[in-house]
């Protein structure tokens, strides 16, 4: 996964799927494209690139409660 692009890893969604991700703590959001598989840690659903994490203000915390919707 390229840390400089707005991408994410998801276990089941097809590569190329666009997802709108919202950080529940601060309301910031980002649109990312699935380009990888994962995460493989129990309880986690998405793994965002560093650029995407920066957009929603979760780089320093490392994890965040988010909601997401598949676009189109």
N, CA, C, O and CB atoms as a CASP TS submission, in Angstrom:
PFRMAT TS
TARGET T0000
AUTHOR 0000-0000-0000
METHOD Language model
MODEL 1
PARENT N/A
ATOM      1  N   UNK     1       0.844  -1.174   0.000  1.00  0.00           N
ATOM      2  CA  UNK     1       0.000   0.000   0.000  1.00  0.00           C
ATOM      3  C   UNK     1       0.892   1.240   0.000  1.00  0.00           C
ATOM      4  O   UNK     1       1.844   1.322   0.776  1.00  0.00           O
ATOM      5  CB  UNK     1      -0.962  -0.003   1.221  1.00  0.00           C
ATOM      6  N   UNK     2       0.586   2.197  -0.863  1.00  0.00           N
ATOM      7  CA  UNK     2       1.347   3.436  -0.954  1.00  0.00           C
ATOM      8  C   UNK     2       0.836   4.414   0.097  1.00  0.00           C
ATOM      9  O   UNK     2      -0.333   4.798   0.064  1.00  0.00           O
ATOM     10  CB  UNK     2       1.244   4.050  -2.377  1.00  0.00           C
ATOM     11  N   UNK     3       1.688   4.819   1.022  1.00  0.00           N
ATOM     12  CA  UNK     3       1.296   5.681   2.136  1.00  0.00           C
ATOM     13  C   UNK     3       0.891   7.088   1.700  1.00  0.00           C
ATOM     14  O   UNK     3       0.229   7.800   2.455  1.00  0.00           O
ATOM     15  CB  UNK     3       2.424   5.772   3.124  1.00  0.00           C
ATOM     16  N   UNK     4       1.279   7.492   0.500  1.00  0.00           N
ATOM     17  CA  UNK     4       0.998   8.856   0.041  1.00  0.00           C
ATOM     18  C   UNK     4      -0.327   8.990  -0.703  1.00  0.00           C
ATOM     19  O   UNK     4      -0.721  10.102  -1.055  1.00  0.00           O
ATOM     20  CB  UNK     4       2.110   9.325  -0.848  1.00  0.00           C
ATOM     21  N   UNK     5      -1.019   7.884  -0.948  1.00  0.00           N
ATOM     22  CA  UNK     5      -2.281   7.933  -1.682  1.00  0.00           C
ATOM     23  C   UNK     5      -3.447   7.660  -0.739  1.00  0.00           C
ATOM     24  O   UNK     5      -3.258   7.111   0.347  1.00  0.00           O
ATOM     25  CB  UNK     5      -2.278   6.917  -2.844  1.00  0.00           C
ATOM     26  N   UNK     6      -4.645   8.040  -1.152  1.00  0.00           N
ATOM     27  CA  UNK     6      -5.845   7.836  -0.336  1.00  0.00           C
ATOM     28  C   UNK     6      -6.407   6.451  -0.641  1.00  0.00           C
ATOM     29  O   UNK     6      -7.313   6.291  -1.459  1.00  0.00           O
ATOM     30  CB  UNK     6      -6.918   8.949  -0.610  1.00  0.00           C
ATOM     31  N   UNK     7      -5.846   5.462   0.038  1.00  0.00           N
ATOM     32  CA  UNK     7      -6.230   4.076  -0.196  1.00  0.00           C
ATOM     33  C   UNK     7      -6.494   3.364   1.130  1.00  0.00           C
ATOM     34  O   UNK     7      -6.230   3.889   2.211  1.00  0.00           O
ATOM     35  CB  UNK     7      -5.138   3.343  -0.991  1.00  0.00           C
ATOM     36  N   UNK     8      -7.027   2.140   1.001  1.00  0.00           N
ATOM     37  CA  UNK     8      -7.327   1.345   2.190  1.00  0.00           C
ATOM     38  C   UNK     8      -7.243  -0.138   1.862  1.00  0.00           C
ATOM     39  O   UNK     8      -7.317  -0.554   0.706  1.00  0.00           O
ATOM     40  CB  UNK     8      -8.723   1.693   2.745  1.00  0.00           C
ATOM     41  N   UNK     9      -7.084  -0.917   2.925  1.00  0.00           N
ATOM     42  CA  UNK     9      -7.148  -2.373   2.804  1.00  0.00           C
ATOM     43  C   UNK     9      -8.442  -2.838   3.445  1.00  0.00           C
ATOM     44  O   UNK     9      -8.842  -2.324   4.489  1.00  0.00           O
ATOM     45  CB  UNK     9      -5.908  -3.065   3.469  1.00  0.00           C
ATOM     46  N   UNK    10      -9.096  -3.809   2.823  1.00  0.00           N
ATOM     47  CA  UNK    10     -10.321  -4.411   3.348  1.00  0.00           C
ATOM     48  C   UNK    10     -10.280  -5.887   2.995  1.00  0.00           C
ATOM     49  O   UNK    10      -9.766  -6.259   1.941  1.00  0.00           O
ATOM     50  CB  UNK    10     -11.614  -3.715   2.769  1.00  0.00           C
ATOM     51  N   UNK    11     -10.809  -6.719   3.854  1.00  0.00           N
ATOM     52  CA  UNK    11     -10.728  -8.165   3.628  1.00  0.00           C
ATOM     53  C   UNK    11     -11.558  -8.655   2.453  1.00  0.00           C
ATOM     54  O   UNK    11     -11.133  -9.562   1.737  1.00  0.00           O
ATOM     55  CB  UNK    11     -11.158  -8.887   4.858  1.00  0.00           C
ATOM     56  N   UNK    12     -12.745  -8.069   2.238  1.00  0.00           N
ATOM     57  CA  UNK    12     -13.668  -8.650   1.266  1.00  0.00           C
ATOM     58  C   UNK    12     -14.045  -7.762   0.085  1.00  0.00           C
ATOM     59  O   UNK    12     -14.363  -8.280  -0.985  1.00  0.00           O
ATOM     60  CB  UNK    12     -14.891  -9.038   1.958  1.00  0.00           C
ATOM     61  N   UNK    13     -14.020  -6.460   0.243  1.00  0.00           N
ATOM     62  CA  UNK    13     -14.451  -5.585  -0.842  1.00  0.00           C
ATOM     63  C   UNK    13     -13.512  -5.701  -2.036  1.00  0.00           C
ATOM     64  O   UNK    13     -12.306  -5.895  -1.884  1.00  0.00           O
ATOM     65  CB  UNK    13     -14.521  -4.130  -0.362  1.00  0.00           C
ATOM     66  N   UNK    14     -14.085  -5.581  -3.214  1.00  0.00           N
ATOM     67  CA  UNK    14     -13.313  -5.702  -4.454  1.00  0.00           C
ATOM     68  C   UNK    14     -12.310  -4.569  -4.588  1.00  0.00           C
ATOM     69  O   UNK    14     -12.578  -3.440  -4.179  1.00  0.00           O
ATOM     70  CB  UNK    14     -14.245  -5.719  -5.667  1.00  0.00           C
ATOM     71  N   UNK    15     -11.154  -4.877  -5.161  1.00  0.00           N
ATOM     72  CA  UNK    15     -10.164  -3.839  -5.438  1.00  0.00           C
ATOM     73  C   UNK    15     -10.812  -2.780  -6.330  1.00  0.00           C
ATOM     74  O   UNK    15     -11.566  -3.105  -7.247  1.00  0.00           O
ATOM     75  CB  UNK    15      -8.882  -4.442  -6.115  1.00  0.00           C
ATOM     76  N   UNK    16     -10.511  -1.523  -6.052  1.00  0.00           N
ATOM     77  CA  UNK    16     -11.081  -0.425  -6.822  1.00  0.00           C
ATOM     78  C   UNK    16     -12.342   0.151  -6.215  1.00  0.00           C
ATOM     79  O   UNK    16     -12.787   1.221  -6.632  1.00  0.00           O
ATOM     80  CB  UNK    16     -11.369  -0.880  -8.205  1.00  0.00           C
ATOM     81  N   UNK    17     -12.939  -0.533  -5.230  1.00  0.00           N
ATOM     82  CA  UNK    17     -14.146  -0.034  -4.571  1.00  0.00           C
ATOM     83  C   UNK    17     -13.812   1.252  -3.828  1.00  0.00           C
ATOM     84  O   UNK    17     -12.801   1.329  -3.129  1.00  0.00           O
ATOM     85  CB  UNK    17     -14.735  -1.096  -3.596  1.00  0.00           C
ATOM     86  N   UNK    18     -14.667   2.262  -3.982  1.00  0.00           N
ATOM     87  CA  UNK    18     -14.473   3.513  -3.266  1.00  0.00           C
ATOM     88  C   UNK    18     -15.318   3.497  -1.997  1.00  0.00           C
ATOM     89  O   UNK    18     -16.468   3.058  -1.998  1.00  0.00           O
ATOM     90  CB  UNK    18     -14.837   4.728  -4.160  1.00  0.00           C
ATOM     91  N   UNK    19     -14.711   3.992  -0.904  1.00  0.00           N
ATOM     92  CA  UNK    19     -15.359   3.985   0.409  1.00  0.00           C
ATOM     93  C   UNK    19     -15.262   5.382   1.015  1.00  0.00           C
ATOM     94  O   UNK    19     -14.204   6.010   0.990  1.00  0.00           O
ATOM     95  CB  UNK    19     -14.707   2.922   1.356  1.00  0.00           C
ATOM     96  N   UNK    20     -16.383   5.860   1.560  1.00  0.00           N
ATOM     97  CA  UNK    20     -16.402   7.119   2.302  1.00  0.00           C
ATOM     98  C   UNK    20     -16.235   6.751   3.771  1.00  0.00           C
ATOM     99  O   UNK    20     -17.086   6.064   4.337  1.00  0.00           O
ATOM    100  CB  UNK    20     -17.742   7.945   2.047  1.00  0.00           C
ATOM    101  N   UNK    21     -15.145   7.203   4.396  1.00  0.00           N
ATOM    102  CA  UNK    21     -14.807   6.863   5.779  1.00  0.00           C
ATOM    103  C   UNK    21     -14.945   8.111   6.643  1.00  0.00           C
ATOM    104  O   UNK    21     -14.426   9.171   6.293  1.00  0.00           O
ATOM    105  CB  UNK    21     -13.364   6.276   5.879  1.00  0.00           C
ATOM    106  N   UNK    22     -15.650   7.987   7.781  1.00  0.00           N
ATOM    107  CA  UNK    22     -15.867   9.104   8.687  1.00  0.00           C
ATOM    108  C   UNK    22     -15.334   8.746  10.066  1.00  0.00           C
ATOM    109  O   UNK    22     -15.678   7.702  10.621  1.00  0.00           O
ATOM    110  CB  UNK    22     -17.366   9.477   8.758  1.00  0.00           C
ATOM    111  N   UNK    23     -14.489   9.618  10.619  1.00  0.00           N
ATOM    112  CA  UNK    23     -13.975   9.458  11.975  1.00  0.00           C
ATOM    113  C   UNK    23     -15.085   9.889  12.929  1.00  0.00           C
ATOM    114  O   UNK    23     -15.501  11.047  12.904  1.00  0.00           O
ATOM    115  CB  UNK    23     -12.654  10.297  12.204  1.00  0.00           C
ATOM    116  N   UNK    24     -15.572   8.972  13.771  1.00  0.00           N
ATOM    117  CA  UNK    24     -16.682   9.271  14.669  1.00  0.00           C
ATOM    118  C   UNK    24     -16.322  10.306  15.735  1.00  0.00           C
ATOM    119  O   UNK    24     -17.204  11.010  16.226  1.00  0.00           O
ATOM    120  CB  UNK    24     -17.153   8.004  15.334  1.00  0.00           C
ATOM    121  N   UNK    25     -15.055  10.407  16.096  1.00  0.00           N
ATOM    122  CA  UNK    25     -14.649  11.326  17.151  1.00  0.00           C
ATOM    123  C   UNK    25     -14.702  12.785  16.714  1.00  0.00           C
ATOM    124  O   UNK    25     -15.136  13.646  17.479  1.00  0.00           O
ATOM    125  CB  UNK    25     -13.258  10.988  17.612  1.00  0.00           C
ATOM    126  N   UNK    26     -14.261  13.070  15.479  1.00  0.00           N
ATOM    127  CA  UNK    26     -14.174  14.468  15.060  1.00  0.00           C
ATOM    128  C   UNK    26     -15.004  14.810  13.826  1.00  0.00           C
ATOM    129  O   UNK    26     -15.059  15.976  13.433  1.00  0.00           O
ATOM    130  CB  UNK    26     -12.753  14.811  14.796  1.00  0.00           C
ATOM    131  N   UNK    27     -15.648  13.830  13.210  1.00  0.00           N
ATOM    132  CA  UNK    27     -16.507  14.080  12.056  1.00  0.00           C
ATOM    133  C   UNK    27     -15.779  14.277  10.740  1.00  0.00           C
ATOM    134  O   UNK    27     -16.426  14.473   9.711  1.00  0.00           O
ATOM    135  CB  UNK    27     -17.329  15.264  12.317  1.00  0.00           C
ATOM    136  N   UNK    28     -14.456  14.230  10.740  1.00  0.00           N
ATOM    137  CA  UNK    28     -13.700  14.387   9.493  1.00  0.00           C
ATOM    138  C   UNK    28     -13.888  13.155   8.624  1.00  0.00           C
ATOM    139  O   UNK    28     -14.060  12.044   9.127  1.00  0.00           O
ATOM    140  CB  UNK    28     -12.194  14.624   9.780  1.00  0.00           C
ATOM    141  N   UNK    29     -13.852  13.366   7.302  1.00  0.00           N
ATOM    142  CA  UNK    29     -14.083  12.239   6.399  1.00  0.00           C
ATOM    143  C   UNK    29     -13.121  12.274   5.224  1.00  0.00           C
ATOM    144  O   UNK    29     -12.488  13.289   4.931  1.00  0.00           O
ATOM    145  CB  UNK    29     -15.525  12.244   5.895  1.00  0.00           C
ATOM    146  N   UNK    30     -13.034  11.123   4.559  1.00  0.00           N
ATOM    147  CA  UNK    30     -12.171  10.968   3.398  1.00  0.00           C
ATOM    148  C   UNK    30     -12.756   9.881   2.507  1.00  0.00           C
ATOM    149  O   UNK    30     -13.408   8.957   2.995  1.00  0.00           O
ATOM    150  CB  UNK    30     -10.709  10.625   3.821  1.00  0.00           C
ATOM    151  N   UNK    31     -12.526   9.989   1.212  1.00  0.00           N
ATOM    152  CA  UNK    31     -12.904   8.938   0.269  1.00  0.00           C
ATOM    153  C   UNK    31     -11.633   8.206  -0.121  1.00  0.00           C
ATOM    154  O   UNK    31     -10.661   8.819  -0.563  1.00  0.00           O
ATOM    155  CB  UNK    31     -13.642   9.521  -0.994  1.00  0.00           C
ATOM    156  N   UNK    32     -11.648   6.882   0.044  1.00  0.00           N
ATOM    157  CA  UNK    32     -10.484   6.058  -0.271  1.00  0.00           C
ATOM    158  C   UNK    32     -10.863   4.976  -1.259  1.00  0.00           C
ATOM    159  O   UNK    32     -12.040   4.672  -1.453  1.00  0.00           O
ATOM    160  CB  UNK    32      -9.893   5.434   1.000  1.00  0.00           C
ATOM    161  N   UNK    33      -9.842   4.398  -1.882  1.00  0.00           N
ATOM    162  CA  UNK    33     -10.044   3.292  -2.826  1.00  0.00           C
ATOM    163  C   UNK    33      -9.380   2.049  -2.250  1.00  0.00           C
ATOM    164  O   UNK    33      -8.246   2.110  -1.777  1.00  0.00           O
ATOM    165  CB  UNK    33      -9.462   3.633  -4.247  1.00  0.00           C
ATOM    166  N   UNK    34     -10.089   0.917  -2.290  1.00  0.00           N
ATOM    167  CA  UNK    34      -9.533  -0.340  -1.800  1.00  0.00           C
ATOM    168  C   UNK    34      -8.503  -0.845  -2.799  1.00  0.00           C
ATOM    169  O   UNK    34      -8.794  -1.016  -3.983  1.00  0.00           O
ATOM    170  CB  UNK    34     -10.651  -1.400  -1.572  1.00  0.00           C
ATOM    171  N   UNK    35      -7.278  -1.084  -2.295  1.00  0.00           N
ATOM    172  CA  UNK    35      -6.221  -1.581  -3.181  1.00  0.00           C
ATOM    173  C   UNK    35      -5.379  -2.673  -2.521  1.00  0.00           C
ATOM    174  O   UNK    35      -4.317  -3.037  -3.025  1.00  0.00           O
ATOM    175  CB  UNK    35      -5.322  -0.433  -3.613  1.00  0.00           C
ATOM    176  N   UNK    36      -5.866  -3.194  -1.383  1.00  0.00           N
ATOM    177  CA  UNK    36      -5.081  -4.194  -0.664  1.00  0.00           C
ATOM    178  C   UNK    36      -6.013  -5.037   0.201  1.00  0.00           C
ATOM    179  O   UNK    36      -7.172  -4.676   0.410  1.00  0.00           O
ATOM    180  CB  UNK    36      -3.981  -3.521   0.206  1.00  0.00           C
ATOM    181  N   UNK    37      -5.506  -6.155   0.699  1.00  0.00           N
ATOM    182  CA  UNK    37      -6.245  -7.019   1.612  1.00  0.00           C
ATOM    183  C   UNK    37      -5.768  -6.777   3.035  1.00  0.00           C
ATOM    184  O   UNK    37      -4.610  -6.428   3.263  1.00  0.00           O
ATOM    185  CB  UNK    37      -6.077  -8.508   1.225  1.00  0.00           C
ATOM    186  N   UNK    38      -6.658  -6.963   3.974  1.00  0.00           N
ATOM    187  CA  UNK    38      -6.334  -6.771   5.380  1.00  0.00           C
ATOM    188  C   UNK    38      -7.424  -5.937   6.010  1.00  0.00           C
ATOM    189  O   UNK    38      -8.424  -5.681   5.339  1.00  0.00           O
ATOM    190  CB  UNK    38      -4.948  -6.102   5.559  1.00  0.00           C
ATOM    191  N   UNK    39      -7.312  -5.516   7.183  1.00  0.00           N
ATOM    192  CA  UNK    39      -6.276  -5.848   8.154  1.00  0.00           C
ATOM    193  C   UNK    39      -6.504  -7.246   8.719  1.00  0.00           C
ATOM    194  O   UNK    39      -7.606  -7.787   8.632  1.00  0.00           O
ATOM    195  CB  UNK    39      -6.246  -4.811   9.289  1.00  0.00           C
ATOM    196  N   UNK    40      -5.486  -7.809   9.281  1.00  0.00           N
ATOM    197  CA  UNK    40      -5.574  -9.166   9.803  1.00  0.00           C
ATOM    198  C   UNK    40      -5.487  -9.192  11.323  1.00  0.00           C
ATOM    199  O   UNK    40      -5.030 -10.168  11.919  1.00  0.00           O
ATOM    200  CB  UNK    40      -4.476 -10.029   9.207  1.00  0.00           C
ATOM    201  N   UNK    41      -5.932  -8.106  11.936  1.00  0.00           N
ATOM    202  CA  UNK    41      -5.996  -8.000  13.393  1.00  0.00           C
ATOM    203  C   UNK    41      -7.458  -8.036  13.798  1.00  0.00           C
ATOM    204  O   UNK    41      -8.268  -7.271  13.275  1.00  0.00           O
ATOM    205  CB  UNK    41      -5.298  -6.694  13.911  1.00  0.00           C
ATOM    206  N   UNK    42      -7.799  -8.915  14.719  1.00  0.00           N
ATOM    207  CA  UNK    42      -9.183  -9.083  15.158  1.00  0.00           C
ATOM    208  C   UNK    42      -9.789  -7.750  15.594  1.00  0.00           C
ATOM    209  O   UNK    42      -9.153  -6.970  16.302  1.00  0.00           O
ATOM    210  CB  UNK    42      -9.259 -10.095  16.304  1.00  0.00           C
ATOM    211  N   UNK    43     -11.019  -7.503  15.164  1.00  0.00           N
ATOM    212  CA  UNK    43     -11.729  -6.296  15.544  1.00  0.00           C
ATOM    213  C   UNK    43     -11.532  -5.112  14.621  1.00  0.00           C
ATOM    214  O   UNK    43     -12.219  -4.100  14.762  1.00  0.00           O
ATOM    215  CB  UNK    43     -11.328  -5.913  16.888  1.00  0.00           C
ATOM    216  N   UNK    44     -10.614  -5.217  13.687  1.00  0.00           N
ATOM    217  CA  UNK    44     -10.381  -4.123  12.744  1.00  0.00           C
ATOM    218  C   UNK    44     -10.964  -4.466  11.388  1.00  0.00           C
ATOM    219  O   UNK    44     -10.904  -5.611  10.939  1.00  0.00           O
ATOM    220  CB  UNK    44      -8.879  -3.821  12.617  1.00  0.00           C
ATOM    221  N   UNK    45     -11.532  -3.448  10.739  1.00  0.00           N
ATOM    222  CA  UNK    45     -12.216  -3.669   9.468  1.00  0.00           C
ATOM    223  C   UNK    45     -11.460  -3.037   8.308  1.00  0.00           C
ATOM    224  O   UNK    45     -11.399  -3.611   7.221  1.00  0.00           O
ATOM    225  CB  UNK    45     -13.630  -3.114   9.528  1.00  0.00           C
ATOM    226  N   UNK    46     -10.888  -1.868   8.529  1.00  0.00           N
ATOM    227  CA  UNK    46     -10.163  -1.145   7.486  1.00  0.00           C
ATOM    228  C   UNK    46      -8.743  -0.853   7.948  1.00  0.00           C
ATOM    229  O   UNK    46      -8.476  -0.710   9.141  1.00  0.00           O
ATOM    230  CB  UNK    46     -10.891   0.165   7.119  1.00  0.00           C
ATOM    231  N   UNK    47      -7.852  -0.770   6.990  1.00  0.00           N
ATOM    232  CA  UNK    47      -6.496  -0.306   7.253  1.00  0.00           C
ATOM    233  C   UNK    47      -6.253   0.831   6.266  1.00  0.00           C
ATOM    234  O   UNK    47      -6.144   0.602   5.062  1.00  0.00           O
ATOM    235  CB  UNK    47      -5.417  -1.474   7.102  1.00  0.00           C
ATOM    236  N   UNK    48      -6.169   2.061   6.780  1.00  0.00           N
ATOM    237  CA  UNK    48      -6.023   3.228   5.920  1.00  0.00           C
ATOM    238  C   UNK    48      -4.554   3.550   5.669  1.00  0.00           C
ATOM    239  O   UNK    48      -3.695   3.301   6.515  1.00  0.00           O
ATOM    240  CB  UNK    48      -6.725   4.431   6.538  1.00  0.00           C
ATOM    241  N   UNK    49      -4.284   4.106   4.497  1.00  0.00           N
ATOM    242  CA  UNK    49      -2.939   4.608   4.224  1.00  0.00           C
ATOM    243  C   UNK    49      -2.671   5.792   5.144  1.00  0.00           C
ATOM    244  O   UNK    49      -3.599   6.356   5.723  1.00  0.00           O
ATOM    245  CB  UNK    49      -2.778   5.018   2.721  1.00  0.00           C
ATOM    246  N   UNK    50      -1.405   6.166   5.279  1.00  0.00           N
ATOM    247  CA  UNK    50      -1.048   7.279   6.157  1.00  0.00           C
ATOM    248  C   UNK    50      -1.697   8.580   5.679  1.00  0.00           C
ATOM    249  O   UNK    50      -2.128   9.388   6.501  1.00  0.00           O
ATOM    250  CB  UNK    50       0.481   7.441   6.221  1.00  0.00           C
ATOM    251  N   UNK    51      -1.770   8.788   4.380  1.00  0.00           N
ATOM    252  CA  UNK    51      -2.397   9.997   3.838  1.00  0.00           C
ATOM    253  C   UNK    51      -3.879  10.055   4.199  1.00  0.00           C
ATOM    254  O   UNK    51      -4.389  11.115   4.561  1.00  0.00           O
ATOM    255  CB  UNK    51      -2.226  10.053   2.312  1.00  0.00           C
ATOM    256  N   UNK    52      -4.565   8.930   4.103  1.00  0.00           N
ATOM    257  CA  UNK    52      -5.985   8.881   4.453  1.00  0.00           C
ATOM    258  C   UNK    52      -6.183   9.079   5.955  1.00  0.00           C
ATOM    259  O   UNK    52      -7.104   9.776   6.380  1.00  0.00           O
ATOM    260  CB  UNK    52      -6.601   7.544   4.009  1.00  0.00           C
ATOM    261  N   UNK    53      -5.318   8.464   6.750  1.00  0.00           N
ATOM    262  CA  UNK    53      -5.392   8.631   8.206  1.00  0.00           C
ATOM    263  C   UNK    53      -5.161  10.089   8.586  1.00  0.00           C
ATOM    264  O   UNK    53      -5.815  10.603   9.495  1.00  0.00           O
ATOM    265  CB  UNK    53      -4.357   7.724   8.913  1.00  0.00           C
ATOM    266  N   UNK    54      -4.248  10.754   7.907  1.00  0.00           N
ATOM    267  CA  UNK    54      -3.976  12.168   8.169  1.00  0.00           C
ATOM    268  C   UNK    54      -5.213  13.011   7.864  1.00  0.00           C
ATOM    269  O   UNK    54      -5.531  13.937   8.610  1.00  0.00           O
ATOM    270  CB  UNK    54      -2.774  12.655   7.330  1.00  0.00           C
ATOM    271  N   UNK    55      -5.908  12.696   6.775  1.00  0.00           N
ATOM    272  CA  UNK    55      -7.102  13.456   6.376  1.00  0.00           C
ATOM    273  C   UNK    55      -8.191  13.433   7.448  1.00  0.00           C
ATOM    274  O   UNK    55      -8.906  14.419   7.629  1.00  0.00           O
ATOM    275  CB  UNK    55      -7.662  12.901   5.071  1.00  0.00           C
ATOM    276  N   UNK    56      -8.317  12.315   8.156  1.00  0.00           N
ATOM    277  CA  UNK    56      -9.384  12.228   9.164  1.00  0.00           C
ATOM    278  C   UNK    56      -8.855  12.392  10.591  1.00  0.00           C
ATOM    279  O   UNK    56      -9.580  12.152  11.556  1.00  0.00           O
ATOM    280  CB  UNK    56     -10.108  10.892   9.040  1.00  0.00           C
ATOM    281  N   UNK    57      -7.616  12.792  10.718  1.00  0.00           N
ATOM    282  CA  UNK    57      -7.063  13.138  12.018  1.00  0.00           C
ATOM    283  C   UNK    57      -6.809  11.977  12.950  1.00  0.00           C
ATOM    284  O   UNK    57      -7.083  12.070  14.147  1.00  0.00           O
ATOM    285  CB  UNK    57      -7.955  14.071  12.678  1.00  0.00           C
ATOM    286  N   UNK    58      -6.284  10.874  12.418  1.00  0.00           N
ATOM    287  CA  UNK    58      -6.035   9.722  13.290  1.00  0.00           C
ATOM    288  C   UNK    58      -4.606   9.195  13.222  1.00  0.00           C
ATOM    289  O   UNK    58      -4.343   8.076  13.664  1.00  0.00           O
ATOM    290  CB  UNK    58      -6.980   8.615  12.939  1.00  0.00           C
ATOM    291  N   UNK    59      -3.686   9.977  12.680  1.00  0.00           N
ATOM    292  CA  UNK    59      -2.300   9.516  12.569  1.00  0.00           C
ATOM    293  C   UNK    59      -1.686   9.318  13.947  1.00  0.00           C
ATOM    294  O   UNK    59      -1.051   8.293  14.197  1.00  0.00           O
ATOM    295  CB  UNK    59      -1.462  10.514  11.755  1.00  0.00           C
ATOM    296  N   UNK    60      -1.864  10.275  14.836  1.00  0.00           N
ATOM    297  CA  UNK    60      -1.218  10.169  16.152  1.00  0.00           C
ATOM    298  C   UNK    60      -1.810   9.055  17.007  1.00  0.00           C
ATOM    299  O   UNK    60      -1.088   8.418  17.773  1.00  0.00           O
ATOM    300  CB  UNK    60      -1.331  11.487  16.893  1.00  0.00           C
ATOM    301  N   UNK    61      -3.115   8.811  16.889  1.00  0.00           N
ATOM    302  CA  UNK    61      -3.741   7.766  17.700  1.00  0.00           C
ATOM    303  C   UNK    61      -3.494   6.369  17.131  1.00  0.00           C
ATOM    304  O   UNK    61      -3.458   5.396  17.884  1.00  0.00           O
ATOM    305  CB  UNK    61      -5.236   8.018  17.807  1.00  0.00           C
ATOM    306  N   UNK    62      -3.325   6.261  15.827  1.00  0.00           N
ATOM    307  CA  UNK    62      -3.070   4.966  15.203  1.00  0.00           C
ATOM    308  C   UNK    62      -4.316   4.176  14.880  1.00  0.00           C
ATOM    309  O   UNK    62      -4.350   3.461  13.878  1.00  0.00           O
ATOM    310  CB  UNK    62      -2.208   4.155  16.081  1.00  0.00           C
ATOM    311  N   UNK    63      -5.347   4.290  15.707  1.00  0.00           N
ATOM    312  CA  UNK    63      -6.631   3.637  15.436  1.00  0.00           C
ATOM    313  C   UNK    63      -7.739   4.624  15.762  1.00  0.00           C
ATOM    314  O   UNK    63      -7.535   5.585  16.503  1.00  0.00           O
ATOM    315  CB  UNK    63      -6.793   2.314  16.264  1.00  0.00           C
ATOM    316  N   UNK    64      -8.913   4.372  15.200  1.00  0.00           N
ATOM    317  CA  UNK    64     -10.067   5.237  15.471  1.00  0.00           C
ATOM    318  C   UNK    64     -11.350   4.469  15.199  1.00  0.00           C
ATOM    319  O   UNK    64     -11.373   3.543  14.388  1.00  0.00           O
ATOM    320  CB  UNK    64     -10.013   6.528  14.610  1.00  0.00           C
ATOM    321  N   UNK    65     -12.399   4.858  15.874  1.00  0.00           N
ATOM    322  CA  UNK    65     -13.719   4.330  15.560  1.00  0.00           C
ATOM    323  C   UNK    65     -14.239   5.114  14.368  1.00  0.00           C
ATOM    324  O   UNK    65     -14.339   6.341  14.411  1.00  0.00           O
ATOM    325  CB  UNK    65     -14.699   4.428  16.791  1.00  0.00           C
ATOM    326  N   UNK    66     -14.565   4.400  13.314  1.00  0.00           N
ATOM    327  CA  UNK    66     -15.032   5.033  12.091  1.00  0.00           C
ATOM    328  C   UNK    66     -16.309   4.347  11.623  1.00  0.00           C
ATOM    329  O   UNK    66     -16.623   3.227  12.026  1.00  0.00           O
ATOM    330  CB  UNK    66     -13.947   4.981  10.993  1.00  0.00           C
ATOM    331  N   UNK    67     -17.025   5.045  10.771  1.00  0.00           N
ATOM    332  CA  UNK    67     -18.099   4.389  10.022  1.00  0.00           C
ATOM    333  C   UNK    67     -17.741   4.582   8.560  1.00  0.00           C
ATOM    334  O   UNK    67     -17.060   5.543   8.202  1.00  0.00           O
ATOM    335  CB  UNK    67     -19.545   4.983  10.370  1.00  0.00           C
ATOM    336  N   UNK    68     -18.197   3.677   7.726  1.00  0.00           N
ATOM    337  CA  UNK    68     -17.873   3.799   6.303  1.00  0.00           C
ATOM    338  C   UNK    68     -19.042   3.330   5.465  1.00  0.00           C
ATOM    339  O   UNK    68     -19.849   2.502   5.885  1.00  0.00           O
ATOM    340  CB  UNK    68     -16.610   2.994   5.953  1.00  0.00           C
ATOM    341  N   UNK    69     -19.107   3.892   4.255  1.00  0.00           N
ATOM    342  CA  UNK    69     -20.133   3.540   3.279  1.00  0.00           C
ATOM    343  C   UNK    69     -19.465   3.316   1.942  1.00  0.00           C
ATOM    344  O   UNK    69     -18.579   4.070   1.540  1.00  0.00           O
ATOM    345  CB  UNK    69     -21.222   4.641   3.177  1.00  0.00           C
ATOM    346  N   UNK    70     -19.897   2.274   1.257  1.00  0.00           N
ATOM    347  CA  UNK    70     -19.405   2.015  -0.092  1.00  0.00           C
ATOM    348  C   UNK    70     -20.081   3.010  -1.021  1.00  0.00           C
ATOM    349  O   UNK    70     -21.295   3.202  -0.955  1.00  0.00           O
ATOM    350  CB  UNK    70     -19.684   0.531  -0.539  1.00  0.00           C
ATOM    351  N   UNK    71     -19.301   3.642  -1.885  1.00  0.00           N
ATOM    352  CA  UNK    71     -19.820   4.633  -2.835  1.00  0.00           C
ATOM    353  C   UNK    71     -20.149   3.953  -4.145  1.00  0.00           C
ATOM    354  O   UNK    71     -19.327   3.236  -4.715  1.00  0.00           O
ATOM    355  CB  UNK    71     -18.803   5.778  -3.063  1.00  0.00           C
ATOM    356  N   UNK    72     -21.350   4.183  -4.608  1.00  0.00           N
ATOM    357  CA  UNK    72     -21.818   3.780  -5.915  1.00  0.00           C
ATOM    358  C   UNK    72     -21.747   2.361  -6.240  1.00  0.00           C
ATOM    359  O   UNK    72     -22.131   1.960  -7.339  1.00  0.00           O
ATOM    360  CB  UNK    72     -21.119   4.461  -6.885  1.00  0.00           C
TER
END
